[in-house]
Amino acid sequence: MIAHAFYAESEEVLNSRVFEWAIKFREVFSFGVPIFFVLSGFLISYLMLKEYKEQGSFNLNNFYMRRVLRIWPLYFIVLIIGFVLFPMLRTYLLHIPYVENANPLLYILFLSNFDQLKQGVLPFGVGLGPTWSVSVEEQFYLFWPLLLLLFSKKKFIIPVLIVMVLSFFLH
């Protein structure tokens, strides 16, 4: 939250010592999203390996169903607000034309991160901007368990190392 809290257009504020310190603080502590992804990836991997160890197998259908029930309802409510309700309110109540640069299909398919990269700007609709992180998470949930099923428990380190090396070079 703090990383997003410091924004100003006023020259007086921009040139103030307090704002300068706030920006430095933001730069030092703007690692929240990467930490969230690391913790989320660790937790998901731990739960998958724990289930594999305790039950001798990993139930992919149960894994996907848990993710769907946890994430999809709220995610699709956000999409309805951003692509349907917000445009209606803006157009019919405020009489301001609504133009959206985001592609709804890519958001429905959990590809908003690619849409936002392609557009180069955040979507206009309320709540649509942060959906890129949900898309990244869903893409991880889709492919990571498949690696566990493709590699034995003892060789699971192979895809982990491959992902680490690729992420280093593709970053």
Contacts in CASP RR format, 6 or more apart in sequence:
PFRMAT RR
TARGET T0000
AUTHOR 0000-0000-0000
METHOD contacts of the structure
MODEL  1
MIAHAFYAESEEVLNSRVFEWAIKFREVFSFGVPIFFVLSGFLISYLMLK
EYKEQGSFNLNNFYMRRVLRIWPLYFIVLIIGFVLFPMLRTYLLHIPYVE
NANPLLYILFLSNFDQLKQGVLPFGVGLGPTWSVSVEEQFYLFWPLLLLL
FSKKKFIIPVLIVMVLSFFLH
2 25 0 8 1.000
2 26 0 8 1.000
2 29 0 8 1.000
3 26 0 8 1.000
3 29 0 8 1.000
3 30 0 8 1.000
3 32 0 8 1.000
5 22 0 8 1.000
5 26 0 8 1.000
6 19 0 8 1.000
6 22 0 8 1.000
6 23 0 8 1.000
6 26 0 8 1.000
8 14 0 8 1.000
8 19 0 8 1.000
13 19 0 8 1.000
33 133 0 8 1.000
36 133 0 8 1.000
37 133 0 8 1.000
37 136 0 8 1.000
37 137 0 8 1.000
37 140 0 8 1.000
40 137 0 8 1.000
40 140 0 8 1.000
41 140 0 8 1.000
41 144 0 8 1.000
44 140 0 8 1.000
44 141 0 8 1.000
44 144 0 8 1.000
45 144 0 8 1.000
48 58 0 8 1.000
48 63 0 8 1.000
48 144 0 8 1.000
48 145 0 8 1.000
48 148 0 8 1.000
49 148 0 8 1.000
49 153 0 8 1.000
49 156 0 8 1.000
51 57 0 8 1.000
51 58 0 8 1.000
51 59 0 8 1.000
52 58 0 8 1.000
52 148 0 8 1.000
52 153 0 8 1.000
53 153 0 8 1.000
58 145 0 8 1.000
58 148 0 8 1.000
58 149 0 8 1.000
60 145 0 8 1.000
60 146 0 8 1.000
60 149 0 8 1.000
63 141 0 8 1.000
63 145 0 8 1.000
64 141 0 8 1.000
64 145 0 8 1.000
67 138 0 8 1.000
67 141 0 8 1.000
71 134 0 8 1.000
71 137 0 8 1.000
71 138 0 8 1.000
75 131 0 8 1.000
75 134 0 8 1.000
78 127 0 8 1.000
78 128 0 8 1.000
78 131 0 8 1.000
79 104 0 8 1.000
79 107 0 8 1.000
79 108 0 8 1.000
79 128 0 8 1.000
79 131 0 8 1.000
81 126 0 8 1.000
81 127 0 8 1.000
82 123 0 8 1.000
82 125 0 8 1.000
82 126 0 8 1.000
82 127 0 8 1.000
82 128 0 8 1.000
83 100 0 8 1.000
83 102 0 8 1.000
83 104 0 8 1.000
83 107 0 8 1.000
83 125 0 8 1.000
83 128 0 8 1.000
86 98 0 8 1.000
86 125 0 8 1.000
86 126 0 8 1.000
87 98 0 8 1.000
87 100 0 8 1.000
87 125 0 8 1.000
90 96 0 8 1.000
90 98 0 8 1.000
91 97 0 8 1.000
91 98 0 8 1.000
98 124 0 8 1.000
99 124 0 8 1.000
100 123 0 8 1.000
100 124 0 8 1.000
100 125 0 8 1.000
101 119 0 8 1.000
101 121 0 8 1.000
101 123 0 8 1.000
101 124 0 8 1.000
102 112 0 8 1.000
102 115 0 8 1.000
102 116 0 8 1.000
102 119 0 8 1.000
102 123 0 8 1.000
102 124 0 8 1.000
102 125 0 8 1.000
102 128 0 8 1.000
103 115 0 8 1.000
106 112 0 8 1.000
106 114 0 8 1.000
106 115 0 8 1.000
107 115 0 8 1.000
107 128 0 8 1.000
107 131 0 8 1.000
107 135 0 8 1.000
110 134 0 8 1.000
110 135 0 8 1.000
110 138 0 8 1.000
110 139 0 8 1.000
111 135 0 8 1.000
112 123 0 8 1.000
112 128 0 8 1.000
112 129 0 8 1.000
112 131 0 8 1.000
112 132 0 8 1.000
112 134 0 8 1.000
112 135 0 8 1.000
113 132 0 8 1.000
113 133 0 8 1.000
113 135 0 8 1.000
113 136 0 8 1.000
113 139 0 8 1.000
114 135 0 8 1.000
115 123 0 8 1.000
116 122 0 8 1.000
116 123 0 8 1.000
116 129 0 8 1.000
116 132 0 8 1.000
122 128 0 8 1.000
122 129 0 8 1.000
123 129 0 8 1.000
147 156 0 8 1.000
147 159 0 8 1.000
148 156 0 8 1.000
150 159 0 8 1.000
151 158 0 8 1.000
151 159 0 8 1.000
END
